[in-house]
Amino acid sequence: MNSQSEFNSEFCNVRYMESDNVVLLTWKKFARINDYREPTHFALQLLQQHPQSNFVVDARNGFEDDPEDVKWGFSELLPSMAKTDCQFVILIMEKAAAIEDEMDMWTKELGKYFAVIKVQSYQQAIRQMKDGLLVNVRYTVKPGKRNAFLEETSRQGIISESRTEPGNIKYEYYIPVESENDLFLMEMWVSSEAQAAHGKTAHYKMLQALKEEYITAITIEKYHTSAISN
């Protein structure tokens, strides 16, 4: 039986978890077309209704792999989700799941809009969101050197190595439209300890050398995700 706060079918269950401010979609078995699209659209509506809510998908018992549904999800569902203030998408799945390749494809696409975390239980999902650390870094780059700085961080593997660290959720550079010499970096880590470990890596030391060459000023802001979600 479905209501304004919960959707239930033989394929899945979608409901709002008020205590955690989370929209939880639990797949019961593989679904496609309307059996997939109707509940995911319902989840979108719940995200729209509940400010700063995040999205948890329990895919341990199934998911979907219909090409048309994937196309719909990428072109319609995710851009609509991106207009909400959801920050995290948590994927619950077994460590060696049969759908791991498919979930990696979704993870890559979701990562364009959200911080994506893979866990093995709902409890772990909530803990990861509450323990996370968001780091906003604003660089002032020497005039005319912004592209060169970005090219060097990519060429030296700094960006790719940072993204593959065990505790990294998101590591992304953005170019502010209002300035020719500013650069914005958003980092998200599963914990303060993970971010501290990042500062001890070889690629982080390479980044420091590039900063000395290209950067004139740095502003850093750190937020625990528990404070953001409260």
N, C-alpha and C positions, 0 to 999 in steps of 0.2 A: 504493500500500500504506500502511495506516494503523497507527499504534502509539500508545503512551501519550504520546509526546512530539511526534508529528506527525500531522496529518490532511491527506490529499491526495485530490483528486477532479478531474474535468474542469472544475469550476467554480472551485475555489480551493485554496490551500495555507495551512495554519496550522501554525506551529511556534514553539518557544521559542528565542530568540536569547540564549544564556547570556552571551556577552561583553558584551552591552548591557543585560541583564535586561529584555528586551522580548518581548512576545507579538506576533508578526507575522502578520497575516492578509492574504494577497495574493489578490485576486479575479482570475480568469482571464477570466471573462465573466459576463454577467448571470445571476443565480440567484434562485430563489423557493422558497417552502414548505420542504420538507426539505433541498433543495440549498443553501438559505440558512441555515436554522435549525440544522441539525446542526453545521456548522463553526463558527458563531458561539457555540454552546453549548460546543463543544470549546475555543474560545478563552477563554471564561469559566472553564472548569475549569483551564486553564493559569495564568490570573491568580490563581486561588485557591491553586494549588500553589506558586507562586513569590512569596515576600514582596517587596513594594515594586516589583513589575514593572509596566511601563506597556504600553499597547496602541497598536500602529501598524497602520493599515489602508491598504493600497495599493489605491486605487480607480481607478487609471489605465486599467484594462482592463475595468471594469464595476462594477456594484453591484446593487442591487435596488430596485424601486419598487412591489411588490405591496402594495396597501393593507392586507391582512391581516397581511403580514409586518411592515410598518411599525408597525401597532397592537401586534403581539406584541413587537417590539423596544422600543417605548416603555413598555409596561405590564409586561413580564416581564424582558426581557434587561437593560435599563439599571438598574433597581432592584437586580437581583442583582449586577451589576458594581459598583454603588456600595457594596456591602457588602465588597468587597475593598479593599486599600490602594493600588490604582491611583490615580495622581494626574494623569497625562497621557493624553489620547487624541490621537494624531497622525493626520491624514488626508493621505495622499499623493495628489495629483491634479494634472492639467494646469492651467495658469493659466487657460485659458478652456475648461473641460470642459463637455460636453453635459449632464452630470448636476449642474451647479453649483447649480441651484435646489434639487434634492433634497438635496444635501450641506449646503446652508445650513439646511435644515429639521432635519437630523440634528445639525448643529453647535449649533443653538439648544437642542435637547433634551439633548444631551450636556453642554452648558455648565451645566446644573443640578447636575451631579455632579462634573465634571472640568474641568481646564484643557485647552482644545481648541486645537490649532495646525494650520494648513494649510501644507503644504510641497509641494515638487515632487520630492523624492528621499528615500530612506531615510537617506542620509548627512546630509542637512539635518535630518531628523527627530531624529537622535541628537544633532547639534550643538545644536539648539534646546533640547532637554531639559537638556543639560549646561551650557549658558550661561545658563539662565533665572535669574530672581531672584524670590523670594517675599518679600513684605512684609506683616507682620501689625501692624496698628495698633489699639490699644485706647484709646478716648476715654472720659473721664469727663465727662458732660454736666451742665450746671446742672439742678438738680431740676425735673422737670416739662417740660423743654425738648427731650427726645429726639425726639419726633415732629415738632416744629417744625423741628429741625435737619435731619432727613431730608427733610421736605417742601421745605425751601429748597434743599438740594443737588439734588433732582430738578427743582424748578421752574426753577432757574437753569441747568440743563443740565450740571451738573458731572459727574454720573454718566454720562450718555449720551456726553458729549464724551470723558471718560476712556476709556470702553470702545471708542471708535472710533479711538483713537490707534494708529498703525501698530505699535507695539511692545507693546501691551497684550494679555494673554491672558485675564486675569480681573480684575474690579473689582466687588466685592460686599460690601454691608453686612449684618451679622448682629446680631440682638438677643440678648444673653445672658439666659437664663431666670432666672439667680440674682440679677440686679441690675436695678433700675429706672432707673439713671442711667448705665449703661455701654453702650458701643456698639463693635462689632468690625468692622473693615474688612480684608478680605483682597485684596491686589493681587498679580498675577503678571505679570511682564514678561519679554520674550525676552532681555533683557540689562540690566546695570547702566546702560549708556548710555541705553537706552530709558526707564528709570525716572528718570534724571537729566533727560532731555528733558521728561518729564512735569512736572517741577518748574518749568519755564520757561514753561508754557502760561498763557494768560489764564484758563482755567477753574480752574487750580490756585491762582492768585492770588485768585480769587473764593472758593475754599474756605478760604484762609487768613483772609479777612475774616470768614467765618462762624465759624471756630474762635474768633476773638477775642470774638465775640458769645455763643457758646453753650457752648464747651468750657473746662473748668477744668484738665484734665490730659491728657497724651498719653504713651503708651508705644509705642515702635516697635521691632520686631524684624525683621532682614533675614537671609535665608538663600539661599545659592546652591543651586540645585536639584541640582547635582552632589554637594554635601555631603549632601543629603537622601537621594539615591538610593544612596549608598555604604554 
